[in-house]
């Protein structure tokens, strides 16, 4: 993973991001910093028009998920967000009916408790309701003689452990809930844990120098036509790495670009916003399933199952590769049954040139 500190000089037109980046870097360390900045963008996004950005932070316990969320909430004025209990139901949101209309980012600091502590019916109702609210700005509840509607410009920042995500992710995808999020992953290494022990004590009393209010952001942001091609390329790449549809990734990318520009008081996106997206890309890879994105990207560019096994250095991985590709087809990430000609062409080239040809082909896709 490219060290985030290499990107700080790129924020020439993003003084707020540069300021936040340095603060988070001092407070949490280099590797966690982009996640905190992304949560800041999701907080701002609730004040913008669609598409918006919501973030799911997936990491093992004690990997600074709650610390970064709490820090972001301290930096922003309370007009931006609702800090809600981790065992809330869809009925609980009715108490915030008026606030949701104003545009709010909902922070859920323990999604693991949220999914583990309720009956399946209650969980499904909550997940479906949040999905509709995030996508359509309205959710209508009707059951047991009750009927009410929730409306609002809503984004969501949810923290969940890697174990809970592995257990629930297929159902979350089935209910389209995960499609609404930019899901980021991270596992602290031993050196990072050691660094945090020292940083936690040294920066305990450290606070950001000001509170960001709605007057400090730009609420109308445009995306110039010249960025359409790079958005298309990034959406394709994000789709492969995160196992999401191209259209869903395109919306999340546009939401991220606009939120980052808004945070920096710009009414138009620029190269800084693209650079920030590139910084986030490595966090899309699930460290507990690190080959999935590579497998899907190779399959999309015409590699057969066996050739993919050779490229990723897993010659006995054939069944796993097939399962990953089939799952990607079911989710619409890969087109079904349209790659045979490309696969045959690639197989012929491999016979002539050996596996080096596929390695070279793979290396062309950064």
N, C-alpha and C positions, 0 to 999 in steps of 0.2 A: 504494500500500500504506500502510495506517495505521501511523504510527511506533509501535513497541512501547512506547516510553517512556510513551505515553498510558495504558497499562494498569497501570502499577506501583501506582497508588493504589487499584486495584480489589482487590488481594490483601489485603484486611483480615483475612481468616480463614486466611491462608496465609503464615505468617511465613517458613517455609523457602523457599518460592518467591520471596518478596520478597528474601530474602537472596541466593539464587542468581542471581536476575535482576540485581540490582545488581552482583554479582561478574562475571557473564558480560558485562554491558554495559560495565563498566570494562575487562575483559580483551580482548573481541572487537569491541565496538560494538553499536549498537542492533539492526541488522537481523539479525545472526547469533544474537543472544541467545535468541529463542524456539526455535530449532533445538536449542541446547544444553540448554535446559530440557526440551524434548520427549524428548531422549535420556536425560535424568535420569529421566523418568517411565517410559521403556521399561526402564531398569535396575531400577527398583523393581517393575515389573509382574510380573517372574518369580516374585515371592514371593506373588502373589495368585492367586485362583481365576479361571478363564476367565469372560468373554473378556479377553484380555491385549493389550498394545500392543507391536508391533514397528515399527521405523522404518527406512526406506530414504532416505538422504540423497543427493540427486542434484544435482550441481553440476559445473561445469568444474574442471579441475585447479587447485590452489592457491586454492581458495575456502573454506578453513578447515574442511573436512570432518574431516580427521584431527586437527587441533588441538582441535576441540570434543570429539571422541570420547575423545582422550587425557585431556583435562581432566576429563571426566565420570568416567573410570575412576580418576583420582587422587583425586576427591572421595569416591567410594564404597569401602567395605570390599571386599576381594577375595572375600568370601562371596557377593557379588552377581553376579559376572560371570566369564567366561572370555575372555581376549584370545587369539584363535586366529590362526594364520598364514593369510595370504590365499590360499595355494595348497593348503588342506586338502581332503581327500576325506571321504566319508561314513565311511570306515574310521577316520579320525583321531579322530572323535567317540567311538569306542569306548574310547579312553584316558580319556575324561571320564565314563564310564558312571555312576559313583557320584555325581559332582558334579552331573550333570544331574538326578538324583533329588531333590537338595536345592533345585532351582530356580535356574537360572542365565540370565543375559543373555549371549548370545554376541556379541562385538564382532568384526566383519570390517572392517578399515580400508581394504581395497582390493578391492572386489568386481569391479573391472575386470580385475584379474589373475586373479581366481577364474574368470571366465567366458571369458577369452581364452587361458588356458594349458592347457586340458584338451581331451581328445577329447569329441565330442558325447555319446557314451554315458556317460562319467564325469560330465559336467555334468548331464545329465538325471537320472542316479541321485542325485546330490547334491541337486539342486533338488527332486526328488520327495520325497526323504527328509526334507529340512528342512520342506517343506510339511506333510507328515504329522505330523512332530514338533510343529510349531507349532500345528496344528489339533487333533490328537487325542492328544497327549502320548505317542505311541508310534509307532515305525517299525520294521518287520521287514524285514531284508535277507536275501535268499536268492538266491544265484547261484554257479555254479561249485562246487557242493558245500559252500558256506559258508552258515551261517544264524546270525544273531544279531538281538537286539531292543534298541533304544534306547528308554528311557522317561524322562520328566521334564517338569517345568514349565519350558518354555523360551520366551525371547523373543530377538529378534535386532535388532542395530543394524548396518546395512550401509551403507558408503559406496561410491558408484559415480559415475563421471564421466557427464556429460550425453551425451557421444558414445556411450559403451558402453550407456547406458540406451536411447537411440534405436535402437541396433542390435539389442538383445536383448529389448526390452520385449514385443513380440508373442509371442515364444516363452515368456517368463516368465508372461504372462497365460494362455497356452494350457496351461501346466503348473500353473496356479492359485497359483504362487509369489507373484506380486505382490499377489494378493488378501489375503494374510496381513499385508501391511505398510501402514502409513500412509506414503505416499511424499511427500516434501517436496522442493521445488525452490528454487534460488536462484542468481543470477549476481551476483557483486560488480560494482558500478559503479566507475567510475574514482575518484570521491571516496571510496568505501569502501575501495578498494585503497590510496589515499594515506593514509587514516586508519589502516589496519592496519600500514603501514610504521612509522608513529610509535608505535603502541600496542605492537607486538611488542618494540621495544627498551625502552620505558618500563615494561612489565609483565612482563618476562622472569622476574624472581624472585618474582612475585606468586603466592601460594597461598591456596586457600580455608582458612578458619581452623580447620576441623575435618574429621574423616572421618565420613561418615554410615554407621551400622551398621544391622543388622536390628532392633536395639532402638529405633531412632529412627523407625521407620515403623509404620503401622497395617496389619495383614494381613487384616482383615475389614472391607470397605467396602460399604455399602448405597446404592442409588439410590432415593430417595423417589418415589412415584407422581407427584407434582406436576411432575416433570421429564420425564415420558414424552413429552409433546407436543413440547417443544423438542428432545428427542433425535430424534424422528421428523423434525422439520423440518430439523435439521442433517444427519441421515443422507441425506435427499433431496438437499440442497444439496451435500454432500460427494460423493455419488454422481455428480452431473452434472459437478462440477469435476475429479474424479479418474478418471472413466470406470470406476467400479467399481459392483458391485451394491449395492442398498439394504441388504440384509441384511449384507453384508460391511462396509459403512461403519458400520452401526449397532453391530456388534461392536467395531470399532476405536474408535468414539466412546465406548462404554461402558468399554472398556479404558483409554482416555485419562483419562476422568473419574475412574475408580476409582484409577488410578495417581497422579494429581495429588493427590487427597484423601489417599491413603496416604502420599505424600511429606510431607504437611503434618500427619501424625498425627491425621487425622480419620477417623471410622468411617462418615461419611455425606457425600455430595457436597453442595456448596453453589454459590452463584452464582459464586464465584471460579473454580470448575472450568469452568463454562460460558463465562466470559469468556476463560479460557485457550484453550479450543477455538476461539472466534471469532478469537482472535489468530493461530491456526495456519492459518485458512482460506485466506488469500492465498497461502500457501506450497504449496497443492495445485496451483496453476496452473503448468503447464509453460511456461516463457518461450519455448521453441522451438516450441510449439504453443499460443499464448495464446488462440486463439478456440475451441478445442474445447469447453471447459466452457460458454461462453456459447451456442454453437450447440446443445448438448444441452439446456440449460435452456430455451431458447426453443422448441425442438421439443417438449419435454415439456409446455409450456403452450400448445400448439396452433398454433404458427406454421409456415407453409409454408416450403419451402426458399427460395423467392424472397424472401419477407418477411424471413427470417433474414438473407439477404445484405444487404438494405437496412438493417436494424437495426445490423448490425456494421460497416456502411460499406464493404462489399466486394461491389459489384454484379456482378462477374465471378467470384464465388467459388462458383458453383452446384455444380459437380462436387465440389469439396472439401467443401462442406456435406453433400451427399448421402453421400459416403464416410464422413464422421464419424458421421452419423446411422445409417447401416447398420452400422458397427462397434459403435455403442452398442446397437443392437438385438440383434446377435449375442452381446454380452456380458451381455445382460439388464438393461442400464441403462435402456433405453427399451422399452416394450411394443411388440410387433410388430403393425402394422395396426389400431390402436385409436384413432387420432387424427384420422381424416378429418373427422368431424363438427365437432370443435373447430377444425380447420384451416379448413374452409369458413366457419365463423362468424367467425373472425378475419380471413379474407380479405375478407369482406363489410364488416367494420368498417373495414378499411384503405382500401377503395375510397371509403368515405364520409368518413373523417377524415384520410386521408393517412398518411404514415409516422410522423408524430408520435404517432399512437395506439399504434403498436407500441413506440416508444421509451418512452412513458409506462408501458405495460404491463410492459416489461422492468425499468424502474426500481423497480417495486414489489417486486422480489425482490432483497433486499440481498445 
